[in-house]
Amino acid sequence: MSKLSRRQLDALVASSCLVVFVVSVGGSAGCSAGSSASPARTSPPTRAPASSSSSSSASSSSSSSPSGPAGAAGAPATSPQPAAGLTRWPIVLAHGANGLNGPGRTTYFDATADHLRALGADVLVTDVPSIHTIEHRAGLLDDQIRAAWPDPAVKVNLIAHSTGGLDARWAISHLGLGDRVASLSCVSTPHRGTALADIVVGVVPGFVQDAIDVLMNQVGWDWNMVTDLTTVHMNGTFNPATPDDPRILYQSWAGIAEPGRRTGHGRISPVLAPGWAILLAIQGPNDGVIAESSARWGLWRGTIPADHMEEVGQVAGSAFDDERFYESIVRELAARGH
């Protein structure tokens, strides 16, 4: 077997990273209105009522918490459970890129939303284009929240997976959504970028990127989402221009997985294995798409034993209970008075 040339090796690495982005950043692909071409603003998805009814001021912190929600490694939920209604403010679930889940289900958060509603929470699952710029996705997120709760006195608790956390941060800092948000809980959000995006942008020639962008535009996607997620852009442009709002509780978790499961770690899905290996060498422990070091933001809550797809219930037979994990986040928010 002949050895690969450097150019062939670069192309192989770039292809692997691109596959991870298109297939797995935020979940596996499916069919939904969110994957089709979309106008600058869209009407909000339907918000199902909660089964029962239910100041949001907290500054962000970089300190760690000794105990996290159920599902976190070695950290069962210990927060008191409110008698009824769960949180003071409604819950908004914001999906990541490719956050689709097939015909009949808008996003991979739908099952989680149903679970929370059955417990009495008021929940909105937002629906934004699968692969598009953070700014564009944030605008739609902002629109859908304001349409669901027109009363400016109503705040929300945002729970975001992957790129959804960046959409939320942009809307809070640049679109005035900070007035309407009590908390932002991020799960494996690339706050400091991902090396996978660095490799794709660094290896794929500019003219090829332009061609890919043209093709993506035909289905309402935008290649610039990949450039948005580079470490250079996130650390040099996005973060300095997108400061935290001191009125809002920011907290974060990261998934950790590997090929062989051990205590505190999830088992990496085969489709995420190439990205996992690349990230491990460059950014350290990760969930196959986002490194733990990039996911830390605000109040650090620790790691959960799941890969990027297990975090949102997309792996059949997974040992990670994603619904209980999100439930415990909500219950802790309720205990804080949110």
PyMOL commands that set and color helices and strands:
alter all, ss='L'
color gray80, all
select helices_A, chain A and resi 6-24+33-35+110-118+134-148+164-174+177-180+195-203+206-217+224-228+231-241+270-282+292-295+310-312+322-335
alter helices_A, ss='H'
color red, helices_A
select strands_A, chain A and resi 91-94+123-125+156-161+181-187+249-255+257-258+266-267+299-304
alter strands_A, ss='S'
color yellow, strands_A
deselect
rebuild
show_as cartoon
